[in-house]
Amino acid sequence: MSRVYNFSAGPSMLPEAVLSRAAAEMLDYEGSGQSVMEMSHRSKTYQSIIDGCSSLLRDVMQIPDDYEVLFLQGGASTQFAMVPLNLAKNGKADFVLTGQWAKKAYSEAQKLLGDGARAVASSADKTFSYIPALDPAAFHPDADYFHICLNNTIYGTKFPTLPDTGSVPLVADVSSCILSEPLDVSRFGLLYAGAQKNMGPAGLTVVIVRKDLIGEPREGTPTMLSYKTHADNGSMYNTPPCYAIYICKLVLQWLKEDIGGLEAMKAINEQKAALLYDYLDQSRMFKGTVEKGSRSLMNIPFVTGNEELDARFVKAAAAAGFVNLKGHRTVGGMRASIYNAMPVEGVEKLVAFMEKFEQENA
Ligand SMILES: *Cc1c(COP(=O)(O)O)cnc(C)c1O
């Protein structure tokens, strides 16, 4: 068997231990005589899987008791609408525009709130290559929430510090950084993430929301788009994404038992990111595209400055077993997404490959 190093921005690599265990349990989950995929979501066995996933997430992320954990579907993209539908009681929200996903969250809120959705800062002037300085005087104290995308998957930036929004709940899209390092959940009103970057397979969306923010949604909100519906029904109002939740549980178990939790995960992720950034900083061929103070731990875009050379590199890398290094179409060049499941060895080998490519093509 030969597995590639997959640098995709998502769906992305899963820990091999998780895949092996899922394979071993595929035909007969813990003596039930069936696969988790075939099981009734109302069965006792499945209840213990979803409960286990929820309590492991609470444990690993140290989620305070006054927060609800919801397992939903529709991706992070559905949250762009669900957040305003449920939180914008007075029809007002602030947005920081730091990339494609932040912009999508903003424009979806504009559909519902019109001028009530307000952009307070943007880094569009330099292709989102930095996190803009935030002036709290520009924030609207009457906002129902303040939205950021904590890690910008496409542009490779991450907020170095969290904005102080006072009593306005901070809402963050954490799709591409959740579980990569410890996060103080109590600083947020709501966190959401599509699972397919750091938590498991596509099809599961995790929402962590302060309980007092779950209430009646805006008038006309469909039942399925109300947080209250899912909170009141233990994320089982309808059939949940059963198998994705099961894999997420295995990932959390791996993170807790094999890795040793989020502090340990952070140290490994910092080691991986430093390997690549240090190389980029001294390379004469490859250059990182992001300002140093805004660099992501998970997504690292870089370019040679020559599109033809970029394309040649991406092709040669794929042939050598380093796949999905092509950058997003709006940035060009390359992007290495090095989520939790990417082993240190994968980044070491990529850097060695880049050094060799640089020598041979200088
Ligand atoms: C991948 C991603 C999304 C989109 O997620 P879907 O689950 O495909 O809707 C949104 N925001 C961020 C930050 C992402 O990385």
Ligand as a Chemical Component Dictionary entry (heavy atoms), coordinates in Angstrom:
data_LIG
# 
_chem_comp.id                   LIG 
_chem_comp.type                 NON-POLYMER 
_chem_comp.pdbx_formal_charge   0 
_chem_comp.three_letter_code    LIG 
# 
loop_
_chem_comp_atom.comp_id 
_chem_comp_atom.atom_id 
_chem_comp_atom.alt_atom_id 
_chem_comp_atom.type_symbol 
_chem_comp_atom.charge 
_chem_comp_atom.model_Cartn_x 
_chem_comp_atom.model_Cartn_y 
_chem_comp_atom.model_Cartn_z 
_chem_comp_atom.pdbx_ordinal 
LIG C1 C1 C 0 -13.866 25.157 3.753 1  
LIG C2 C2 C 0 -14.332 26.405 4.396 2  
LIG C3 C3 C 0 -15.660 26.850 4.282 3  
LIG C4 C4 C 0 -16.688 26.144 3.427 4  
LIG O1 O1 O 0 -17.087 25.018 4.071 5  
LIG P1 P1 P 0 -18.281 24.091 3.494 6  
LIG O2 O2 O 0 -18.343 23.062 4.571 7  
LIG O3 O3 O 0 -17.795 23.573 2.175 8  
LIG O4 O4 O 0 -19.479 24.913 3.378 9  
LIG C5 C5 C 0 -16.027 27.984 4.967 10 
LIG N1 N1 N 0 -15.155 28.656 5.719 11 
LIG C6 C6 C 0 -13.865 28.264 5.841 12 
LIG C7 C7 C 0 -12.939 29.052 6.695 13 
LIG C8 C8 C 0 -13.421 27.132 5.185 14 
LIG O5 O5 O 0 -12.143 26.750 5.308 15 
# 
loop_
_chem_comp_bond.comp_id 
_chem_comp_bond.atom_id_1 
_chem_comp_bond.atom_id_2 
_chem_comp_bond.value_order 
_chem_comp_bond.pdbx_ordinal 
LIG C1 C2 SING 1  
LIG C2 C3 SING 2  
LIG C2 C8 DOUB 3  
LIG C3 C4 SING 4  
LIG C3 C5 DOUB 5  
LIG C4 O1 SING 6  
LIG O1 P1 SING 7  
LIG P1 O2 DOUB 8  
LIG P1 O3 SING 9  
LIG P1 O4 SING 10 
LIG C5 N1 SING 11 
LIG N1 C6 DOUB 12 
LIG C6 C7 SING 13 
LIG C6 C8 SING 14 
LIG C8 O5 SING 15 
# 
